[in-house]
């Protein structure tokens, strides 16, 4: 069976929103990619012929290489993308998108002359729901945020008129993630009273009450997620990370675990001497050094979850280290969207200011 005329019309409208001149800069292409919201920009020539595609994953891999965005978009794009035609059968399209060697979530449709006719998404064939179970760690005491947390759990502190945890849950729902487990300990009743069964927020909420704190990873042993991957994140993070892009990236990499990372720069307040033995090679005055830091968001396969000991305190970095030691594949996913770890009073004040001034988008 072929795609219907209605489906082809929808694909054609979608392609218009994702088209980028092939001579554009990477920064401009990323702007269009983000605005369209389909995880891809399609690069075309003067006749609207397909030249290349740029996916969200391509952009994040480019960033991991330490490269900037003010370069020709073709430097980072895929010039040999998988494509379909308007007459390609539905089952052939599914086979193309599910390929083990090169799974894709966006498939350009081109005619016999190579001109762009449409953009098909995996969700068109398989539905919107992401087969992922999310676990949000919301049981901490928030001691560094006292006195604000004397009677309120940290994830329930308000930002922009609603609790931080509600921002997280709403974003998960918007990404198509319906099954959400909240791990609770301190002031658990406030969290349960606010979210209930989750239906008011578009999710199905389950509660995992820790009788004693189990660290950032111990609660994984208490959650039944079946064979689905687990999205694990701290409950004190304000972010606009694209969860769909994270899941797609994880699958493209065939990873056992993916760690979301954020660039963090440190300015060294002294002149740095570069040397070879005793001989000076260069002097760098007060350089800025960049690092990738753990953003407190992980995606792990169910096999990883099954290795977590029952009822034992363990943190996610320890679990990740065990995966690496066991020969598993762990990859990094760079967050280029807004992200803030709210661990201190000054962080909370900044979150309030960023929200009020519209800096989250």
N, C-alpha and C positions, 0 to 999 in steps of 0.2 A: 504494500500500500504506500502511495506517495503522500507527501504533505498536502493538506487541503489548500484551496485558494485563500481561505481566511488565515490559515497559518502562515502562508507565504506573504500575505499582506502585512501581518504583524512583524514578520522577520524583516521585511523591506523597510518598515518604519523605524525599526530598531537600528538597522544599519546606517540610516541617515544620521542618527544621533551619535554614532561612534566613528564616523568618517573623519580622517585627518589627512591633510596633504602630506605626501611622503617627504617633502622638503622641510617639514616643521622641526622644531626643537623637541627634545625629549620632555622638557618641562611643559610645553604647550600640549603635547600629546597626553601627558599625565593629567592635566587639567580637564581635558575632554573625557578621558577615561573615567575620572572620578565623578564628573558631572553626569555622565550617562548612567553610571551605576551598574554596568553589565560585566565589569572586570576585564574589559578589552577595548582597545582602540584599533580601528582598521585603517591602514595606511594605503592611500590610493594615489594614482597618477592623474594626469590631466583628463583622461577619458573615463575616470572612475574605475579604471582597471585595478585589481587587487595587486599591491606591491608587497605588503608584509602585514603582520599583525603584532600588536604589543599587548601582552596580558599583564595583569597585576603581578603575577609571578615573575615575569621578565623584569619588571621594574624593581621588585624586591631583590632579585638576584643581582641586578646591576648595582644596587645600593650596597649589598654585601661585598662586592668587589672593591668598594671604596670609591666608586665613580660618582660624579655629579650629574645634574640634570640639564646643564646648559651645553648640550652636545646635540648633533643631529640624531633624530629619533631612530634612524636606521641603524645606528651603532648598537642599539640595545634590542632591536626588534627581531622577530622570527621571519626570515625572508622565504622560508619554504613551509608555510603552514598547510595543515590538512584542510581540504575544502570539500564541499558537496555541490551538486548542481540542483536546479529546481526539480529535476525528475528523479533524483536519487531516492531509492526506496527507503522507507522508514527503518526497516531492519538493518539495512546497510549503514544508515546513519548511526544507529545505536552501536553497531560493531565498531565503527570508526571512533566514536566517543569513548567507548569502554576499553579500547586497546590497552593491554597490560604494559606494553613497551612505551606507549605515548598517549595516556588518557587525556582527553581534552574536555573542557567545559563550555567552550565557545567554538562554533563551526561556521565560517563564512560560506555563503552560498554565491556561486559565480556562474555566469552563463558560458557558452562555448567560446566566447571571445575574451574570457577572463574578467569581464566587468562585474563589479559587485552588485548582487541582487538582494542580499539579505543576510541576517545574522541569526543563527539558531543557537539556543542555549540548551544545556543538558536538562535543565529544569522543565523545558518544553515537553520532554519525553518521559521524564521520571518524576515530575512533581516538585514542589518547592521545599518540602520538609527535608532538613538535613538529618541524616541518620547518625546523630551525635547526642550523647547524654552529657549535660553540663553539670559540673559540681562547683559550687561557689563556697569558699571557706569563709564563714561568717561568725565564727565562734570566739574570736579573739577578745581580750580585755581592753585593748586600746589605751594602755597605761600612759603612753606618751602624749595622748590627747586629753588627759585630765586637766581641768574638771569637767570638760564637755561630756566625757564618757562615764562620769560617776553614776549616772542613772540611765544612760542610753548606750546601747551597743554601737561601736564605731560604724558599722555598715548602715546604721539607721540615722546617722547625722544628716541633716538636710542640706541639700545643694540645689539652689534654684527652686525651692519650695517643695521638694520631694526627697526622700531618703536616697543616699548614695546607692544602696542596694537596689532600689527601684530603677535607677538609671541602668544598672547592669542587667537586670531581669528584662526590662523593656527592650534593650538592644539585642539580647539573645533571642527574644521572640521575633523581633524584626528580621533577624537573620534566618528565621525558619527553624530555630532550635526550640523544641517544645518541652522536652523532658529536662527538668532542672531539679537538682538536689541541693538543698542548703544545709551546710553543716553548722550546727549551733551549739553554744555552751553558755556564754555569758549573756544574761538577760534574754534567753531564748524565747520567752513568751511574747516579747514585743515584736520580734520578727514574725512569729507564727500568727499573731493577731493581725498584723498588717497584710500579709500575703495570703493567708488562708490556703485554699487548694490551688491558688495561682490562676484560676480561670478569669479573674478580672484583669489579669495582665497578659493573657494570651498564652499561658504556659501551664504545664502540669507540675506543681511543686510537691516535692517530697522533703521531709525533714530527717536529718541524721543528727540526732542529739548525742554529743560526746559527753559521757559521764565524767571523763577526765580528758584534758586536752591531748590530742593525738598528733600535733604538729600539722604542717601544711599538706601532708600526704597520707597520714594514717587512716583518714576517713574513707579512702578509696576501698579499703577492705570491707566496708560496711554498706557499700552501694551495689545493687544488682543492676548492671547495665547490659546484660546479655553479651553479645559479641560486638557491640557498637564501640567505636572510639569514644574516649572521654575527654571533654574539654574541662580542664581544671584551672581555676583562677582564684586569686585572693579577692576577698570581699571589700578591700579598701582601695580599689583602683578606679579612677575616673578616666575613661578612655572612649574613643570613637573608632577603635580598631575594627576592621572589616572581618568579622568572624567567617563569613563565606569564603573570603580570600585565604584565610588561615587554613580552613578545611581543605580547600582546593590545593593549596601549596603542599600541605602534608601528604595528600594523595599523589600528587605529581612526583614527589620525592620518594614515594614508597617507604616512608619513614616509620620506625617503631615509635618514635617520640619526636615532637617538635617543640622547641622552646621559643616563645616570642621574646625578642630582644629590642633594646632601645639604645640609640647612640648617646653616650654621655661623655662630655668633654671636660677636661681638667686643665686649668691654666697653671703651669708651674711658675711660681713667682721669682725664679732665679734664672740666671743664664746657665744653659746646659752645655757642658763640654763633651764633644764627641771625640773619642780617641782610639788609637790602635796601639795597644800597649801603653807606653809612656808618651807616644807622639800624638800631639793634638791634630785632629783632622778638620774640625769645624767648631764654631761657637754659635749657639742658638739662644737668642735672648728671649727669655720668658715665653717659651713655646706652649701651644695648646695641644694636648694629647687626647685623642679620642679612643673610647672603649665601647664595646657592646656589652650592656648590662642586662641581667635577667629582669624581665618585665612582669614576672609573676603570673604568666599565662602559659599553659601547656596543653598540648594535644597528644594523648597517648593511646596506643592500641589496647584492646581488651587483654591481650596476652601480658602486657606490662602490669595492668591492674591485678592480675592473678598472682603476681609475684610479691604483692604487698602483704606482709604478715598481719594476721588478724589481731586487732586491738593493741597494736604496738605503736608507740610514738615514733614517727619518722617524717622527715621533711621531703618535699619534692626534689630538691637537689640530690639527696641521697638516693632516691629512686632512679633518677636520671643517671647517676654515676654507676648504679648497678646494671642498667641497660647497656651502657658503654662497655663495662667490664665483661658483660656476657656476649659481646660481639654484635649488639644491636645497632641499628642506624639511628642516630640522633642528629637532627638538623636545626638550623636557626631560621626564624621568620622575623625579618626586621619590621618593626612598627613605624610607619611613616605618618600615621594619624596622631591626633592628640592623645597624650597619655600622661597621667600623673598618679604617683603613689602617695596616698594621703596617710602618712605615718606620723606627722608632727603638726603642731598647731599652725606653723607658718605654711605648711602644705595645704591645710584646710582653708586657710585664709586666701591662698592663691587660687584654689579651686573655686571658691565663691566669686572671686574677682573675675576669673577667666569665664565663668558661666555668665555673669552679669554683662560682660563686655563682648559676648559672642565669639570667644576664641576657641570654642570646642569644635566648631565646624570648619 
